[in-house]
C-alpha cells in the first residue's frame, strides 16, 4: 500500500512482477528446448532417409540384364567359377572409410533373405544412445525371363 507523497513500488508488486517474468522466461526456454529436440529428431530422420536412398542406389547397381549364364536377373556377375556371384556388399568401404559388414557374409548382395549391415550408417548413429541399424530384405518375383528382386529397406534407431 502506498502512502501519500511516496513514489515507487510495494514489495508485493515487485514479487508479483518477478514471478510473472520468471513464468514468461521459463515458457520461452521451454519452447526453445522443444524446438531444438524436434530439430535433432528431424536431422536423424533425414540421415536415415539419405542412408536408405544410398543403399537403394547401391543395390540398383547389382541388378544385371545379362541372362546368358543363369537366365536370372539377380545372379550377379560370376567370378572364375561359373555361377558364383562376386557382387556383394560385405567388405565394401562406406563413405566414412569404415568397412561395411553384411550379416549374410560374402553372399550376393541381392540374394533372397534379410541382410543387416553394420558400419553403413554414420558411426555416431550406430552406437549408444541411438543404436541405429539398417537392414534390407530381398524377395524375388518370378518373371518370364528370370527373377526380379524386390527390395525393402529399413532403418531403425532409438530416440533418447
C-alpha positions in Angstrom: 0.0 0.0 0.0 1.3 3.4 -0.9 1.4 6.3 1.4 0.7 9.8 0.1 3.7 11.5 -1.4 5.9 8.4 -1.8 6.8 7.1 -5.2 7.9 3.6 -6.0 6.5 0.0 -5.8 5.5 -2.0 -2.9 7.2 -5.3 -2.1 4.1 -7.2 -3.2 4.1 -5.6 -6.6 7.8 -6.4 -7.1 7.3 -10.0 -6.1 4.3 -10.4 -8.5 6.2 -8.8 -11.4 9.3 -11.1 -10.7 7.0 -14.2 -10.7 5.4 -13.2 -14.0 8.8 -12.6 -15.5 10.0 -16.0 -14.3 7.0 -17.7 -15.7 7.4 -15.9 -19.1 11.1 -16.8 -19.2 10.5 -20.5 -18.4 7.9 -20.7 -21.2 10.3 -19.1 -23.7 13.1 -21.5 -22.7 10.8 -24.5 -22.8 9.8 -23.6 -26.3 13.4 -23.2 -27.4 14.4 -26.6 -25.9 11.5 -28.4 -27.5 12.3 -26.8 -30.9 15.9 -27.9 -30.6 14.9 -31.5 -29.7 12.5 -31.6 -32.6 15.2 -30.3 -34.9 17.6 -33.1 -33.7 14.9 -35.7 -34.4 14.3 -34.4 -37.9 18.1 -34.4 -38.5 18.2 -38.1 -37.6 15.3 -38.8 -40.0 17.0 -37.0 -42.8 20.2 -39.0 -42.2 18.2 -42.3 -42.1 16.4 -41.4 -45.4 19.7 -40.5 -47.0 21.3 -43.8 -46.0 18.2 -45.6 -47.3 18.5 -43.8 -50.6 22.2 -44.5 -50.8 21.7 -48.2 -50.1 18.9 -48.4 -52.7 21.2 -46.8 -55.4 24.0 -49.2 -54.4 21.7 -52.2 -54.7 20.3 -51.0 -58.0 23.8 -51.3 -59.5 23.8 -55.0 -58.7 20.8 -55.8 -61.0 22.0 -57.2 -64.2 20.3 -57.5 -67.6 22.7 -60.4 -68.6 20.7 -63.6 -68.9 23.4 -65.6 -70.6 24.7 -67.6 -67.8 21.8 -68.4 -65.5 18.8 -66.8 -67.1 18.3 -64.9 -63.8 18.5 -61.1 -63.4 19.9 -61.4 -59.9 22.6 -64.0 -60.2 25.2 -61.2 -60.3 28.5 -61.4 -62.2 30.4 -64.5 -61.9 34.0 -65.0 -60.7 36.3 -67.5 -62.3 33.9 -70.2 -61.0 30.7 -70.1 -63.1 27.5 -69.5 -61.1 29.4 -68.0 -58.1 28.3 -64.4 -57.5 31.0 -61.9 -56.9 29.0 -58.8 -56.2 28.5 -58.4 -52.5 28.4 -55.6 -50.0 30.4 -57.3 -47.3 33.8 -55.8 -47.2 32.9 -52.7 -49.2 34.1 -49.3 -47.8 31.5 -46.9 -46.6 31.5 -43.2 -47.1 33.3 -42.6 -43.7 36.0 -45.1 -44.6 34.7 -48.0 -42.4 34.4 -51.5 -43.8 30.7 -52.5 -44.3 29.7 -55.9 -42.9 26.7 -57.8 -44.2 25.1 -60.3 -41.8 25.0 -62.9 -44.6 28.7 -62.7 -45.1 30.1 -63.0 -48.6 26.8 -63.7 -50.2 25.5 -61.9 -53.3 24.0 -58.5 -52.3 20.7 -59.4 -53.9 20.4 -62.9 -52.6 16.9 -63.5 -51.0 16.6 -63.0 -47.3 17.3 -60.4 -44.7 20.7 -58.6 -44.8 21.7 -56.5 -41.8 24.5 -54.1 -42.4 26.9 -52.7 -39.9 29.2 -49.7 -40.5 26.9 -48.4 -43.2 25.2 -45.7 -41.0 27.3 -42.9 -39.6 29.4 -44.2 -36.6 27.7 -42.0 -34.0 24.3 -43.2 -35.2 25.1 -46.9 -34.7 26.2 -46.6 -31.1 24.5 -45.6 -27.8 22.1 -43.9 -27.3 20.6 -44.3 -30.8 21.7 -47.9 -31.7 20.9 -47.3 -35.3 20.7 -50.3 -37.7 20.0 -50.6 -41.4 18.7 -53.8 -43.0 17.1 -54.8 -46.2 15.0 -57.8 -47.3 15.1 -59.3 -50.8 12.2 -61.3 -52.2 12.0 -62.5 -55.8 9.2 -62.1 -58.2 9.3 -64.7 -61.0 9.2 -63.2 -64.5 9.1 -65.0 -67.8 12.8 -64.4 -68.4 14.2 -64.6 -64.9 13.6 -63.3 -61.4 13.0 -59.7 -60.4 14.3 -58.7 -56.9 12.1 -56.7 -54.7 13.9 -54.7 -52.1 12.6 -53.4 -48.8 15.0 -51.2 -46.8 14.5 -50.4 -43.1 16.4 -48.1 -40.8 15.7 -48.3 -37.1 17.0 -46.4 -34.1 16.1 -45.5 -30.5 15.2 -41.9 -29.7 16.7 -40.9 -26.4 
